[in-house]
Amino acid sequence: MKFKKVLLGLCLFVSAMSFSQEVKKEVLFTVDGTPYYTDEFIRVYKKNLDLVKDDSQKDLDNYLNLFIGYKLKVSKANKLGLQNNRKYQSELKTYRTQLAKNYLTDTKVTKELTDEAYARSKKELKASHILITVDENAAPADTLKAYNKAAEARKKALAGEDFGKLAQQYSQDPSAKENQGDLGYFTVFRMVYPFESGAYNTPVGQISKIVRSRFGYHVIKVTDIRDNRGDVTVAHIMIMKPKKDNPEEAAKAKSTIEDIYKKLKQGEDFAALAKQFSQDKSTSAGGGKLNRFNSGELSSTVFEDQAFALKNPGDISAPFETQYGWHIAKLIEKNGIKSYDEVKPEFENRIRKDERSKLIEHSLTEKLKKKYVVKKDAATYAKVLKALNDKIYTQGWILPANIDTYTQTLFTINKDKKYSAKDFLSYVEMQQKAGLIVKPLSKQVELLYNEYSNAKLNAYYNDNLEDEFPEFGMVMTEYRDGLLLFDLMEKEIWEKAKNDTVALDGYYKANISKYQWKERVDAEIYSSTKEDIIKKAKKYLKKGKGADYIKAELNKDGKIEVLEKKGVFEKDSDGLPKVNEWKTGISDVIKDGGYYYVIKTNKVTPAGPKSLEESKGRVINDYQQQLESTWISDLEKEFNVQVNKDVFAKVKKQLNQ
């Protein structure tokens, strides 16, 4: 799916929500009689003018060829019927849902919630809670029972009883027996919104009012509040835990990190040691540097606490253990919390995904009621009410036997969208399964009617976004074509390249010069900051001594003078010293940077071609590109393309002004 999103972005570099000024719409060209217009071409060209790096693509004649090629592929996809594929239709619906979120919101309420979230983000709370679970749709008796239990626990807490013991006694949070309800420190968006609000509205040391969330009833005690720690940038050296429970390997990992720490205390360079020995391959080449993070972003709170405990840039932690292995962390930079403008897009996205969104939905619905005319038919509503009875409270109500006669319009939206009595009664039949509790019956039906009509009002607005917002329709067209193109490429190019083994082998042999190994060495590498130490290591190597013996002899009195690593490396790999010529045997002492090295080279494998299996991914990719370059020529023969040259001349004149 990620690759598919990338493809959509690369197809003529389409970018959602951008569109050009209004232009006169004329037919620019046709493909088998299907017209394509100047407004789309101009809009896409202007939108992507600063994105393309190849100047030839900025040339209007070349760009028109690219645009026609794109539409030829879309025409081919439609000709093959790919638009009828259920998977395609489902994915298109998903994309539309995502894009529509930008329109299905109330900006004023969203801003108020974003402001509130930012104010809360400045602090981290430490709190404990007692949870009494109850389903959102539980029967009134069960809801009341749960509430009374929460009230009982809160009363005892207010009377001064130990909150932790009350949590162990009352709370139905499974972890409460061990942690006494303690949730540790948290900030905005880490808890469900009602709980978050209950906690932030409770002063330190006090007990909250009873809070209802989708999990049940909470009683919260806030025990501390601190300023948000902001974010931190650190580097680390990591020695991983063994994959299997192996005490010997685990002890070796701990010993290795302790040896590295001693080297650091002796003044050796952190980045150099990380480059040589850190087993976090994603960071070792960069000296162990991690992307900056804030509280709660990493999966290890131990690592976070160790990182935030470092005070000054350059400070180094002692070795510490996480669930992943052993680490040494070095502080690079500390930053306070981000500004409002920096976090605003992220916060708005989070707000759309949590329970705050319900507040936004309610506000939008009220605006839509003013935008559209919703007319309710009183006579039909009376007929609906007469068809219902108290059995809806026991989930025993069934649709009338003559339900097909309930075709009268219950309400209309903008005079063009009608909903019948039958539609609403079918909705009631489904809703009774959730447990209806409001009495009398007329009040419950009124609530259901409001929910139903509001949902249909929002759906009507959603269904008409293309008409309400022209740019939305443009972007949807681009997504629609992009998805079709992906399916077409998969069918015509990518699958063919992967499955036609004979053709793939032929392409590989014809282009073998592109798929070559560099020279490789199987070697043991010893390093130290002291030349005399490496000279001693070299003598031991010449006597046939192994790594364990050499380290035991040279690393004494708690000092780590020499470190060793072995494996198969390409000769210009990061972490290897610069060697003019690799050959088997024991090298002279090599100085590179601040380190001295001696290398025992067991085998040198010369540069040479990779096998097809070793380079298959790249070969397939290159072969796919070759297939695509010839495919356009075939499409130009299959479809009849007619360019309106006079119209294109006017377009060129307009764009070159």
Secondary structure, DSSP 8 states (H G I E B T S, - for coil): -HHHHHHHHHGGG--TT---------EEEEETTEEEEHHHHHHHHHHHTTT---HHHHSHHHHHHHHHHHHHHHHHHHHTTGGG-HHHHHHHHHHHHHHHTTTSS-HHHHHHHHHHHHHHHTEEEEEEEEEEE--TT--HHHHHHHHHHHHHHHHHHHTT--HHHHHHHH---TTHHHHTTEEEEE-TTSS-HHHHHHHHTS-TT-B---EEETTEEEEEEEEEEEE---EEEEEEEEEE--SS--HHHHHHHHHHHHHHHHHHHTT--HHHHHHHH-S-TTTGGGTTB---EETTSSS-HHHHHHHHH--STT-B---EE-SSEEEEEEEEEEE----HHHHHHHHHHHHHHSTTHHHHHHHHHHHHHHHS-EEE-HHHHHHHHHH--GGGGGT-----TTGGG--SEEEEETTTEEEEHHHHHHHHHHHGGG----SSHHHHHHHHHHHHHHHHHHHHHHHTHHHH-HHHHHHHHHHHHHHHHHHHHIIIIIHHHHH-HHHHHHHHHHTGGGSEE--EEEEEEEEES-HHHHHHHHHHHHTT--HHHHHHHHS-TT----EEEEEEEETT-TTS---S---SEE---EEETTEEEEEEEEEEE--EE--TTTTHHHHHHHHHHHHHHHHHHHHHHHS-EEE-HHHHHHHHHHHT-
